[in-house]
Amino acid sequence: MHIVDRRLNPGGKSFANRQRFLRRARAQVRKAVRESSSSRSIKDAGKGGEISIPTGGVHEPHLHRSNHGGVRDYVLPGNKKYIEGDGIPRPEQGGGQGSKASDSGEGEDEFRFALTDEEYLDLYLEDLELPDLAKRQIAGAQAVQWRQAGFSTSGPPSRISVPRTLRHSMSRRIALKRPKADEIIALRAEIEKLEREGGQYEALVEKRKELEAIIARSKRIPYIDPVDVRYRRLESNPKPIAKAVMFCLMDVSGSMNEHMKDLAKRFYSLLYLFLNRRYDHVDVVFIRHTHEASEVDEQTFFYSRETGGTVVSTALFKMAEIIRDRYPVDQWNIYAAQASDGDNTSSDNAVVLGQLNDVILPICQYYAYVEVGMDDEDDHPGAGEPSTNLWRAYRRIPTDEPFAMRKVRHRRDIYPVFRELFARRPEGVSAEGA
């Protein structure tokens, strides 16, 4: 996002002051975009709009004389109340007049920014990435990266190299002995001196002929010749593409009510938007499961009303089967995002843990588990023992595994939880479990 400050330069405002103001404005816009996620639908996340920031958020600091402390002498004209030695009480706190206050309690933000769809998405998905994306390449899957490779004598005007052009022009003029402007000025001064003094007709004629020759030579050798112009040349450089696949595992059993399914679908919608926005070569595999798991297309994943019992291990077995058939682990980065209400058959929890620890997590770059629930529930991560058996089972996964889990109870929690799971982290730092 680029902000152009078109205000007139006030007195005492340097370039550094303006840059600090723009940095504060960008930070406030970034904060406003993230706060708008709580009131904006996921379907409208890719749409731009107006973002307003408070005046106080971009207030420019300034130096002023403090009214507190010290001893001051005042001359008050027309004084009939005080005599020398009397103390004047300070005004009560809050008694001053606000410069921008409103008696009606309404006001208007000073700055409003109209963001395009591209700018809004860039800020909305800023500092998000797939963790530990390894550089694995599939034959034929290469991207083309352009890099500078010297200079050429032809090209578009946008790639002209002014320093290199002037360098070639200077070399050519030195080689051809193009007269300098100072030489012409000095020669004309000599001619004027000879004309004033008189008596040196032959010398005057010689100087005039020399001046004409110099001027003619200067016209024949231009300042910049077409042979001097140089353009930056670009060449394509094949670059391997990091291939990745994201497995979306969603529980659609009978224990998942409409509120829970809505939260899960909103989370996956945001994930799908993020992957399509940030990555060109990421496959998304949709898996729905009840007591059985099946791979479905996008339409079925988000809009099908299928329901049934709950066996979470079926989704993990289906994921492992698809990886063996289509996604070799030495060529693909494997990611998974699971959404469930935490309800599972008690006898299946041991199977789930075994499948995760022995098969899934060793080949996964990252596994995220999101547990959805009702917004009136009181159990939150860190507030006592969770009530769901699947959450308790996942708590036994070792902390050094690429695994993270969070709880979502309300629509407003989806975006903050998503940022926690997929925030850009320093190398070697992984997301905490809960």
Order of alpha helices (4+ residues) and beta strands (2+ residues): alpha-beta-beta-alpha-beta-alpha-alpha-alpha-beta-beta-alpha-beta-beta-alpha-alpha-beta-alpha-beta-alpha-beta-alpha
